[in-house]
């Protein structure tokens, strides 16, 4: 499975290619799915470009994307969008349009309450376990672990040479579980981790949230080009 991560916490200051408005996100999602993406992950943003969990921001983005694609659509619940855990859970309970799933970073304070609020609404959970954090240890002790949709293993090591090793260490640190794993990297580590995920037979993702560059170092003109490249990249690789 290949997921496209359309924008992340990036803004137009990072790249003019980053989609921000509901219309731009919908167009980017449509093209990325046509290029081969199986799912969409998006960070709904205010008109100022800030990540938001407000129902007035989340709803229009989901409606716009779902009007043009027929694949699962997920959103972030990152603490940077709403630092207070209680307020974050309240926001989720106030959503009038629901995503298919949402990511919860297990190293962030309040992860359990945020995850519980999602489950109350019938929303799937991507359990974000970041390298370099205690997220995997917290997740191993969580009574909610068996109920998540998948584990989102995020390699925060941005060095292309060491990121695959960091990814293997992260995977090894996870307690045994029966949840699917989506493995991905970021910036300089994005493409090496896509290769490793393919070798290991794991789901992965690509998009302007994870990297602004193509494998050869050129700036990525769009999410579509990243997805096309990842699809071809994965197809060319031998079986792991």
C-alpha positions in Angstrom: 0.0 0.0 0.0 1.3 3.5 -0.9 -0.1 6.4 0.9 0.3 10.0 -0.2 1.0 12.6 2.5 0.0 15.8 0.8 1.4 18.6 2.9 2.2 17.9 6.5 3.2 20.9 8.7 4.9 22.5 5.7 3.8 25.8 4.3 4.3 27.8 1.1 7.6 29.1 2.6 8.9 25.5 2.2 7.8 25.1 -1.3 5.3 26.6 -3.7 4.2 23.1 -4.5 2.7 22.5 -1.0 -1.1 22.5 -1.3 -2.9 24.4 1.5 -6.5 25.3 0.7 -9.3 22.7 0.5 -9.4 23.1 -3.3 -5.7 22.7 -3.7 -5.6 19.7 -1.4 -8.5 18.1 -3.4 -6.7 18.7 -6.7 -3.5 17.3 -5.3 -5.3 14.2 -3.9 -7.1 13.6 -7.2 -3.9 13.6 -9.2 -1.9 11.6 -6.6 -4.6 8.8 -6.5 -4.7 8.8 -10.3 -0.9 8.3 -10.2 -1.2 5.3 -7.9 -1.7 6.4 -4.3 -4.0 4.0 -2.4 -4.7 6.4 0.5 -4.5 10.1 1.4 -3.0 11.7 4.6 -3.6 15.4 5.0 -3.1 18.2 7.4 -6.1 20.6 7.3 -5.0 24.2 7.6 -6.3 27.6 8.4 -6.2 30.3 5.8 -3.0 31.4 7.5 -1.5 28.0 6.7 -1.4 26.6 10.3 -2.4 23.0 11.1 -5.8 22.9 12.8 -8.2 20.3 14.3 -11.1 22.7 14.2 -14.2 21.2 12.7 -14.6 24.3 10.6 -11.2 23.5 9.0 -11.2 19.7 9.0 -14.7 19.3 7.5 -14.3 21.4 4.3 -10.9 19.7 3.6 -12.4 16.2 3.9 -15.5 17.1 1.9 -13.4 18.6 -0.9 -11.1 15.6 -1.1 -13.9 13.0 -1.0 -15.7 14.8 -3.8 -12.8 13.8 -6.1 -11.4 10.5 -4.8 -12.8 7.2 -3.5 -10.0 6.1 -1.2 -9.5 6.3 2.6 -8.5 9.8 3.8 -6.7 10.4 7.1 -5.7 13.5 9.1 -3.2 14.4 11.7 -3.9 14.9 15.4 -0.4 16.2 16.1 0.2 18.2 19.3 1.5 21.1 17.3 -2.0 21.6 15.9 -3.5 21.7 19.4 -1.0 21.5 22.3 -3.5 20.8 25.1 -4.4 17.1 25.1 -7.8 17.7 26.6 -8.6 20.3 24.0 -7.3 18.0 21.3 -9.8 15.3 22.3 -12.6 17.9 22.5 -11.8 18.9 19.0 -12.1 15.4 17.8 -15.5 15.0 19.5 -16.7 18.1 17.8 -15.9 17.0 14.2 -18.9 17.0 12.0 -17.2 15.3 9.1 -15.1 12.3 10.1 -11.9 11.1 8.5 -11.4 7.4 7.8 -8.4 7.4 10.1 -6.2 9.8 12.0 -2.6 9.6 13.2 -1.8 9.7 16.9 1.9 10.2 17.9 2.3 7.9 20.9 5.2 9.9 22.3 3.1 13.0 22.7 1.4 13.8 26.0 -2.3 12.8 26.0 -1.9 10.2 23.2 -4.1 7.7 25.0 -7.0 10.2 25.5 -6.7 11.4 21.9 -6.8 7.8 20.7 -9.8 7.0 22.9 -11.7 10.0 21.5 -11.0 8.7 17.9 -12.3 5.3 18.8 -15.4 6.8 20.3 -16.1 8.3 17.0 -15.4 5.1 15.0 -12.3 6.6 13.4 -9.3 4.3 12.7 -6.0 5.1 14.3 -2.6 5.2 12.8 -0.3 4.8 15.8 2.7 7.0 15.2 5.9 5.5 16.6 8.8 7.9 16.0 12.4 6.9 16.1 14.3 8.7 18.8 11.3 8.8 21.1 9.8 6.6 23.8 6.6 6.1 21.6 7.2 2.4 21.0 7.6 1.7 24.7 4.4 3.6 25.5 2.5 1.8 22.8 3.7 -1.6 24.0 2.0 -0.8 27.4 -1.2 0.6 25.9 -4.5 -1.2 26.2 -5.5 0.4 23.0 -2.7 -1.1 21.0 -4.8 -4.1 19.7 -7.5 -1.7 18.4 -5.4 0.5 16.1 -5.7 0.3 12.4 -2.0 0.2 11.8 1.3 1.3 13.2 2.9 4.3 11.5 6.6 3.8 12.0 8.3 7.1 11.3 12.0 7.3 10.9 13.1 10.8 12.0 16.8 10.2 11.0 17.2 12.4 7.9 20.7 11.0 7.0 20.3 8.9 3.8 23.1 6.6 4.9 21.9 5.8 8.4 18.2 6.1 8.1 17.7 2.4 7.0 19.6 1.2 10.1 17.5 3.5 12.3 14.4 2.1 10.6 15.4 -1.4 11.4 16.1 -0.5 15.0 12.7 1.2 15.3 11.0 -1.9 13.9 12.9 -4.1 16.3 11.9 -2.0 19.3 8.2 -2.5 18.7 6.6 -5.2 20.9 5.1 -8.0 19.0 1.6 -7.1 17.7 -0.7 -8.1 14.9 -1.2 -4.6 13.4 -0.1 -3.8 9.9 3.0 -1.5 9.7 3.5 1.5 7.4 7.1 2.4 7.4 8.3 5.8 6.2 11.1 8.4 6.5 11.5 12.1 6.1 13.7 14.5 4.2 17.0 12.9 3.4 15.8 9.5 4.8 12.6 9.4 2.9 13.7 7.6 -0.2 16.0 5.1 1.5 13.2 4.1 3.8 10.8 3.7 0.9 13.3 1.2 -0.5 13.6 -0.6 2.8 9.8 -0.8 3.2 9.6 -2.3 -0.2 12.3 -4.8 0.6 10.5 -5.8 3.8 7.1 -6.0 2.1 5.7 -3.2 4.2 3.3 -0.4 3.3 4.9 3.0 2.9 4.1 6.6 2.0 5.5 9.5 0.1 4.5 13.1 -0.5 5.5 16.7 0.2 5.1 16.1 3.9 8.0 13.7 3.9 10.3 15.1 1.3 10.5 18.1 -1.1 13.0 16.3 -3.3 13.0 13.5 -5.9 15.5 10.7 -5.5 18.1 12.5 -7.7 17.9 15.6 -5.5 15.8 17.7 -7.8 12.9 19.7 -6.2 9.7 17.8 -6.5 7.2 19.8 -8.6 4.2 18.1 -7.0 2.8 15.2 -4.9 1.9 13.5 -8.1 5.5 13.3 -9.3 6.6 11.9 -6.0 3.9 9.2 -6.2 4.7 8.4 -9.8 8.4 8.1 -8.9 7.7 6.0 -5.8 5.4 3.7 -7.8 8.1 3.2 -10.5 10.8 3.0 -7.8 9.0 0.2 -5.9 8.1 -1.7 -9.1 11.7 -1.8 -10.3 13.0 -3.1 -7.0 13.5 -6.9 -6.6 11.4 -8.9 -4.2 12.8 -8.5 -0.7 
